[in-house]
Amino acid sequence: MCGICALISKSEHISFEIYDCLVALQHRGQDAAGIAICDSKVYNMRKGNGLVRDIFNNTNLINLSGFMGIGHTRYPTAGGASPKEAQPLYVPSPYGLLLAHNGTLVNAEELKEKLSKKHKIHINSCSDSEILLNILSIELQKEDSLTPQNIYNAIGRLYKQCIGGYAVVCMIIGFGIIAFRDPNGIRPIVYGKRKYNDKLYEYLFASESVALDVLDFELVDDIQPGEVIIVDKSFNLFKKICYEKPKLIPCIFEYVYLARPDSVLDNISVHKSRMRMGAALAKKIVDLKPDHDIDVVIPIPESSTTSALQLANTLGIKYIEGFVKNRYIGRTFIMPFQEKREKSVRQKLNPINFEFKDKVVLLVDDSIVRGTTSRQIIEMARSAGAKKVYFASASPPIRYQNVYGIDMAATTELIAHNRSEDEISELIGTDWLIYQDLEDLIESAKVGNPSIQQFECSVFDGNYITADIDSTYLKKLEETRSDEKKSRKLN
């Protein structure tokens, strides 16, 4: 779920523009950030742990000069919390490569072993981004020169080796920018252009279209599954599909929670898809309980706000923002430990008591993962005087691990795993629990782009679209994702 961007521009302030992109993508990663800028011969880079605003200031941004650069905000789906895990990453051979990556390689361990045994390359971090970078380096070394076709050849071979969901931006010193997306298009990446003069366009690649909006770039398109786009130092753009049978199967959780509502991904408006989720939830509520006694609809800010408002409008019930959000607390979903998540909920949300007092309240959230956050919020509503507290989730029950770039939780920590909806309702302490149906969720997104035949929905249905995801793989992944395991790693 990291945020990535790459810019090639005539601007004298390219580092400041990449900084602005990363601020727009901060919601995709709070753990670390970095920027690397190149001119024709050398690169300069700054990165570290923390938020974008904590790592960069005017002085160090001025020192990052050149005509092209890449940036990254890190959410630790793979790897630890060490500053060395921060991206971009660099290798000097064959031309000087810098890379930033969003996603996960499901065969990372196999590739790591291959790099060690066959190529004598030691991977210095826990990040599969370093694996991607070294494989790209090896494949480029097999080509006799740096041409678009040779780059296509190299990444075509990389596609055959690297299995998973990933979007990548890469910078070759003295040459230009490369961006590519996995053959299933699981993780998002878009690109846009900005007119510099009558003969030249500048180009920007980013995880979400909001980063383009910030810099006044026109959205051109999403990078297609298996597609490689190259912009050389003369600002010439080349693109080609480099995988034999690509298929667009984007992650549906981008539309539920990950992406900003003002983004457009794979030609689907995130905002409109969430509106449709709310309307579908409203229909389900009426079907299940046409004589419901809901007085007010209150969203859990902020990713559920759009769905909640549409749900209220569809039901004809009053919509109220009953929680005040402290905007200086990050997204609790992507915080690494349960104790920190629970403490942050209390710091992040505070109820406006009179909006709850003596009312039957329907709380709406985008999803329920571990359930502890939902339970705390329901307790807040009761303490504020609510007569009854109902709870609606804009997504279906999350029962399975994600393996393509979302470090949700170990399966055993997911409240919906091996539990019925009645059992979940009792555990989180609500008077009535309503989940979105998976078919309605898929339709809510698909309306925006009917050409998409399938979405990656494994967290809901357990169907993984790439090979080699078996019980052994999932068990091993579970062991690395538990809060107890993460705590041992840090200690």
C-alpha positions, 0 to 999 in steps of 0.5 A: 500500500505504499505511495510512489511517484516519478517525475521528469520535468524542466522545473527548477524545483523538481524536489519540491514538486515530488515532495508535494506528490508525497504529501498527497500520497501520505495516506498510503504510508506513514512509516518512512519516506524518501526522494531521489533526484538525478541529473545527467551524471549523478543522483542525490537522495534523502530518506528516513523514518517518519512522515514526509514533513518530518524528513524534508525541509526547504534546505534539504529539498534545495540540495536535491537538484536534477531534471528527474526524480522518484519518491516513496512513502512507505507502509511496511508490508514486507520488511522491518522498521529500520531506516535502511528499509526506506526507499528509493533503493539504489544499485550502481550496476549496470548504469546506476539504478534507483527504484521505488515500489508498491506491493508485494512479491509472493515468491520473494523468498525463492527469488532471494535464494536464487539471487544468493546462490546463482548471482552471489547477491546478498539482499541487505534488507527485508524488503522485496523491493531490493529483490526487484531492483537486483533482478532488474539490474541483472536483466538489464546487464544481459542487454548490450545497450540501453534502448527502449526495446532492450528495456522491454526485453529485460522487464519482460524477463522480470515479469516471468520471475516476479509473482505478486502485485506491484507497481514500480518506478525506476530511474536510470542515471543519465537515461530517464524514467521507467514505470511498470505494473504487474501482469494482473494490474493488482496495485495501481499506478497512473500517469499524466502529462503537463505542457512545457512548450509547444514541443515538449511535455513533462510526465508524472507517474504516481500511485493515485491521480490525486498526486497529478492534480496537485501539480496540475498534470493532466491524467493520461491513463493508468499503466496497463497490466504488464505494461512498461512506460519509458520517458528518456532524458529528451522527454520522449515517451515509449510504451509497450505491453511486455507480458504475453497474456496480461489481465486487469484484476485490480485490488477492490480494497483500494476503492473501499479504504486505501485510495483517497476519495478524489482519486480515479483508478482504472477509470473508476472514481473512488468517490462514486464507487463509495457512494454506490457502496452506501446505496447498496447498504441502504437497500440491504437494510431496508430488505432486512428490516423495512421497519427499522428504527434508525434515528441518525446515521453517523460515519466513522471518519473519514474513509466511510464518510461518502458511503455513510452520506449516500446511505443516509440519503437513500434511507431518508434519514438524518446524517450527522458527523458525530465524531470529531477527528484529530487530524494529527493522528495517522491512519490506525489501520496501518499502525503496527501494534494493537496497543498503539492502534487502540490508544490511537483510536481514543486520541483520534476520535471524540464523540459529540455527546448530544448527537448520540444521546437517546438516539438509535444510531447507525455507525458506518465504517469502511470495514472491520478488520480486527474488530477492536477499533469497532468495539471501542467506537461502539463503546464511545457511542454508548457512553455518549448516551446512544439508546441503541448502536447499530453498525454497518460495514461498507465492505463484506467480512474480512476473513483472509490475509492479503498477500499482494501489498496490504499487511492487514493482520494475521488470519487469526487476528481477523475478527471475521475469520471462522466466525458468523456475523452474529458472533462478530456482532456480539464481540464488538458489542453492537445491537445489529451488524450489517455487512455489505454483500460481496456481489454489491461491493464488486458491482459498486466498483465495476459500474465505473469501468464495465470492461473490468471482468474481475477484481482481486477480492482475496481478503473477502473470498480467499481466492488468490489469483496468482500461483503458489498461494497454498496453506503452507505459504499462508501459515508462514505469512501468518507467523510473520504478521502477528503482533507478537512476531512483530514485537519480537522483531523489534526487540 
